[in-house]
């Protein structure tokens, strides 16, 4: 050690003194640290320290519940919009398709849908801001009810689709396509007339379309060819089965283009106009039969044009030359 006067001094500490000095230094440091912590950290009351974690957890739980209620309420609104949309869609489709709500295949399902789809789902808004729903449990019940109603409406639309499909199939098999193109004129109509060969009155069970030889004869509707051969009276004839007992016949053909058992489509060429069998000139004799009984083909084709030279004063065919 250096003294003030510049002379060196020597201080020797024994083991006991050194230990005492170290102990005093440690005690001083501990006291200083305790004082610093005491004045830098606020002291919380014991009761508050015990309840603070519980209150924080309750706040977090309440926030989580509010968020879930909000999400569920949004889902309720979305499902309500879907119910209204599906209801309107079903009504529009039925109206466009001409399917009445009194049809047997739709009666009942549509009545239930019409009475339930627009019920009031909500009451006045509560303090929590969720319309008419005060708990997640209540929202869950509303969701279950709406999902059940939405499933019922989906079933109704499925039945509507089935009904439209069945009607489309029924309409598709009807022989409504003209069997000859560019020559829609009748040389003889369906009904009683004087037979041009025998001169006697007889029932004419089809329509006669006068057309040049070789004119394509078209299938009035799709079906299966049951006959394609020569018949006395009919000459070369094609018969097509359209299902449910309905058939169409095409007679006096010059040539046949199909064979028995062949599946044909609507408008497909099946023969060519000729004058085979009991015929006075090239034309097509067209028949439609149901369960073996002849029907007036004009019920399906409409009213083909009649040339003035083939109409009498009353406007009905019969005064001019008739082709059998």
C-alpha positions in Angstrom: 0.0 0.0 0.0 1.2 3.5 -0.8 1.0 6.0 2.0 0.2 9.7 1.5 3.8 10.6 2.1 4.9 8.4 -0.7 6.2 5.7 1.7 5.0 2.1 1.2 3.1 0.4 4.0 2.2 -3.2 4.3 -1.1 -4.5 5.8 -1.5 -8.1 6.5 -4.9 -9.8 7.2 -5.2 -13.1 8.8 -7.8 -15.8 7.9 -10.4 -14.7 10.5 -10.3 -11.1 9.4 -10.6 -11.9 5.7 -13.6 -14.1 6.3 -15.3 -11.3 8.4 -14.7 -8.8 5.6 -16.2 -11.0 3.0 -19.3 -11.7 5.1 -19.8 -8.0 5.7 -19.6 -7.3 2.0 -22.2 -9.9 1.1 -24.5 -8.7 3.8 -24.3 -5.1 2.4 -25.0 -6.3 -1.2 -28.1 -8.3 -0.1 -29.5 -5.4 1.8 -29.0 -3.1 -1.2 -30.8 -5.5 -3.5 -33.8 -6.0 -1.2 -34.2 -2.2 -0.9 -34.1 -1.8 -4.7 -36.7 -4.4 -5.3 -38.9 -3.0 -2.5 -39.1 0.4 -4.0 -39.2 -0.5 -7.7 -42.0 -3.2 -7.6 -45.5 -2.1 -6.3 -46.8 -4.3 -3.5 -50.2 -5.9 -4.5 -52.8 -6.6 -1.8 -53.0 -10.3 -1.0 -56.7 -10.6 -1.9 -56.1 -9.0 -5.4 -53.2 -11.3 -6.0 -55.4 -14.3 -5.4 -58.4 -13.2 -7.6 -56.5 -11.6 -10.6 -55.8 -14.9 -12.4 -59.4 -16.1 -12.0 -60.8 -12.8 -13.4 -58.4 -12.9 -16.4 -59.6 -16.5 -17.2 -63.2 -15.5 -16.9 -62.7 -12.6 -19.3 -61.0 -14.9 -21.8 -63.8 -17.4 -21.5 -66.4 -14.7 -22.0 -64.6 -13.4 -25.1 -64.3 -16.9 -26.5 -68.0 -17.5 -26.0 -69.0 -14.2 -27.6 -66.9 -15.0 -30.6 -68.5 -18.4 -31.0 -71.9 -17.0 -30.6 -71.1 -14.4 -33.3 -69.9 -17.1 -35.7 -72.9 -19.3 -35.1 -75.3 -16.4 -35.5 -73.6 -15.7 -38.9 -74.1 -19.3 -39.9 -77.8 -19.0 -39.0 -78.2 -16.0 -41.2 -76.4 -17.8 -44.1 -78.7 -20.8 -43.8 -81.8 -18.6 -43.7 -80.6 -16.9 -46.9 -80.2 -20.4 -48.5 -83.7 -21.4 -47.4 -85.2 -18.4 -49.0 -83.1 -18.9 -52.2 -84.0 -22.6 -52.5 -87.7 -21.8 -51.9 -87.7 -19.2 -54.7 -85.7 -21.5 -57.1 -88.2 -24.4 -56.6 -91.1 -22.1 -57.3 -89.5 -20.6 -60.4 -88.5 -24.0 -61.8 -92.0 -25.4 -61.3 -93.6 -22.3 -62.9 -91.3 -22.5 -66.0 -91.8 -26.2 -66.3 -95.6 -25.9 -65.9 -95.6 -28.3 -63.0 -98.5 -27.4 -60.7 -98.2 -27.7 -56.9 -101.2 -30.0 -57.0 -99.5 -32.7 -59.0 -99.4 -36.0 -57.1 -95.6 -36.3 -57.2 -95.2 -32.9 -55.6 -98.2 -32.6 -53.4 -97.3 -32.8 -49.7 -93.6 -31.9 -50.0 -94.4 -28.6 -51.6 -97.2 -27.9 -49.2 -94.8 -28.4 -46.3 -92.1 -26.3 -47.9 -94.6 -23.5 -48.7 -95.8 -23.3 -45.1 -92.5 -23.5 -43.3 -89.9 -21.8 -45.5 -90.7 -18.2 -44.6 -91.4 -18.6 -40.9 -90.1 -15.8 -38.5 -86.8 -17.2 -37.2 -85.8 -14.2 -35.1 -87.3 -11.9 -32.5 -86.1 -8.6 -31.3 -82.3 -8.0 -30.9 -81.1 -8.7 -27.4 -78.5 -6.8 -25.4 -75.7 -8.9 -26.8 -76.4 -7.9 -30.4 -77.3 -11.4 -31.6 -80.9 -11.3 -33.2 -83.2 -13.4 -31.0 -80.5 -15.7 -29.8 -79.4 -15.5 -26.2 -77.1 -18.5 -26.0 -75.0 -20.9 -28.1 -77.4 -23.7 -27.1 -80.4 -21.8 -28.6 -78.4 -21.1 -31.8 -77.6 -24.8 -32.0 -81.3 -25.6 -31.9 -82.1 -23.1 -34.6 -79.4 -24.5 -36.8 -80.7 -28.0 -36.4 -84.2 -26.9 -37.3 -83.0 -25.0 -40.4 -80.8 -27.8 -41.6 -83.8 -30.2 -41.3 -85.9 -27.8 -43.4 -83.2 -27.3 -45.9 -82.9 -31.1 -46.3 -86.7 -31.3 -46.9 -86.5 -28.6 -49.6 -83.6 -30.5 -51.2 -85.9 -33.6 -51.3 -88.6 -31.5 -52.9 -86.3 -30.4 -55.6 -85.2 -34.0 -56.2 -88.9 -35.0 -56.7 -89.4 -32.0 -59.0 -86.4 -33.1 -61.1 -87.8 -36.6 -61.3 -91.2 -35.3 -62.3 -89.7 -33.1 -65.0 -87.5 -36.0 -66.3 -90.5 -38.3 -66.5 -92.5 -35.6 -68.4 -89.5 -35.0 -70.7 -89.3 -38.7 -71.5 -93.0 -38.9 -72.2 -92.8 -35.9 -74.6 -89.7 -37.2 -76.3 -91.3 -40.4 -77.3 -94.3 -38.7 -79.0 -94.1 -38.7 -82.8 -94.1 -34.9 -83.3 -91.5 -34.5 -86.1 -92.8 -34.2 -89.6 -91.9 -37.4 -91.5 -91.1 -35.5 -94.7 -89.4 -32.2 -95.1 -90.1 -29.5 -97.7 -93.4 -31.3 -98.6 -95.7 -30.8 -95.7 -98.9 -30.9 -97.9 -101.6 -33.5 -97.4 -103.1 -35.3 -100.3 -105.4 -37.2 -98.0 -106.3 -36.7 -94.3 -107.3 -39.0 -91.5 -111.0 -40.2 -91.4 -113.7 -41.5 -93.6 -113.3 -41.0 -97.4 -114.0 -42.6 -100.7 -111.3 -45.2 -101.5 -109.7 -44.1 -104.8 -109.1 -47.7 -105.8 -112.4 -49.4 -104.9 -114.7 -46.3 -104.9 -116.2 -47.3 -101.6 -116.2 -45.2 -98.4 -113.7 -46.5 -95.9 -111.7 -45.4 -92.9 -108.4 -43.8 -93.9 -106.2 -44.5 -90.8 -103.4 -42.1 -91.5 -102.1 -39.0 -93.4 -100.8 -39.0 -97.0 -98.0 -36.7 -97.9 -97.4 -36.2 -101.6 -93.7 -36.0 -102.4 -91.3 -36.8 -105.3 -89.9 -40.4 -105.4 -86.7 -40.8 -103.4 -87.6 -38.1 -100.9 -86.2 -39.1 -97.4 -88.7 -40.4 -94.9 -87.8 -39.4 -91.4 -88.6 -41.1 -88.0 -91.2 -38.9 -86.3 -89.7 -39.9 -82.9 -87.0 -42.2 -81.5 -87.7 -45.9 -81.0 -87.0 -49.4 -82.1 -87.8 -50.7 -85.6 -90.2 -53.6 -85.2 -90.9 -54.1 -88.9 -89.1 -53.2 -92.2 -90.5 -55.2 -95.1 -93.1 -55.5 -97.8 -96.8 -55.7 -96.8 -99.8 -56.2 -99.1 -101.5 -52.8 -99.3 -98.8 -50.9 -97.4 -96.1 -51.9 -99.8 -92.6 -51.4 -98.3 -93.3 -50.3 -94.7 -91.4 -49.4 -91.6 -92.9 -49.6 -88.2 -91.3 -48.0 -85.1 -92.2 -48.8 -81.5 -91.9 -45.7 -79.3 -92.8 -47.4 -76.1 -95.9 -47.7 -73.9 -97.9 -49.1 -76.8 -97.3 -46.2 -79.2 -96.1 -47.0 -82.8 -95.7 -45.2 -86.0 -95.9 -46.6 -89.6 -94.4 -45.3 -92.8 -95.8 -47.0 -96.0 -95.5 -47.2 -99.8 -91.7 -46.6 -99.6 -89.5 -47.1 -102.6 -86.5 -48.2 -100.4 -86.0 -49.2 -96.8 -83.0 -47.8 -94.9 -83.4 -49.6 -91.6 -83.8 -53.2 -90.3 -85.9 -54.8 -87.6 -84.4 -54.4 -84.1 -82.5 -51.2 -85.1 -82.6 -48.3 -82.7 -83.4 -45.0 -84.5 -83.4 -41.4 -83.4 -85.9 -38.6 -84.0 -85.5 -37.2 -87.5 -83.3 -40.1 -88.8 -83.9 -41.2 -92.4 -85.5 -44.6 -92.4 -86.9 -45.0 -96.0 -87.5 -43.1 -99.3 -90.8 -42.1 -100.8 -92.2 -44.4 -103.4 -95.4 -45.9 -104.7 -95.3 -49.5 -103.7 -98.4 -51.5 -102.6 -101.9 -50.1 -103.2 -100.9 -46.6 -104.2 -101.9 -44.3 -107.1 -98.7 -42.3 -107.0 -95.5 -41.5 -105.0 -96.4 -40.4 -101.5 -95.9 -41.3 -97.8 -98.7 -42.9 -95.9 -98.1 -42.1 -92.2 -99.9 -43.7 -89.3 -99.8 -43.4 -85.5 -101.3 -46.2 -83.4 -101.8 -46.6 -79.6 -102.4 -50.1 -78.3 -103.2 -51.2 -81.9 -105.8 -48.5 -82.4 -105.3 -45.8 -85.1 -105.0 -42.1 -83.9 -105.1 -39.0 -86.0 -101.4 -38.1 -86.6 -102.4 -34.4 -86.7 -102.9 -34.7 -82.9 -99.1 -34.9 -82.7 -97.9 -33.1 -85.9 -100.3 -30.2 -85.7 -102.2 -29.4 -88.9 -100.1 -29.9 -92.1 -100.9 -27.6 -95.0 -103.4 -28.6 -97.6 -103.0 -27.4 -101.2 -105.9 -25.4 -102.5 -106.3 -27.9 -105.4 -106.9 -30.6 -102.9 -109.5 -28.8 -100.8 -113.2 -28.5 -101.4 -115.4 -25.4 -100.9 -115.6 -26.0 -97.1 -111.8 -26.0 -96.8 -111.6 -29.7 -96.1 -109.5 -32.1 -98.2 -111.4 -34.5 -100.4 -112.5 -33.0 -103.7 -109.2 -33.4 -105.6 -107.1 -36.5 -106.4 -106.4 -38.6 -103.4 -103.5 -40.9 -102.9 -103.9 -44.0 -100.8 
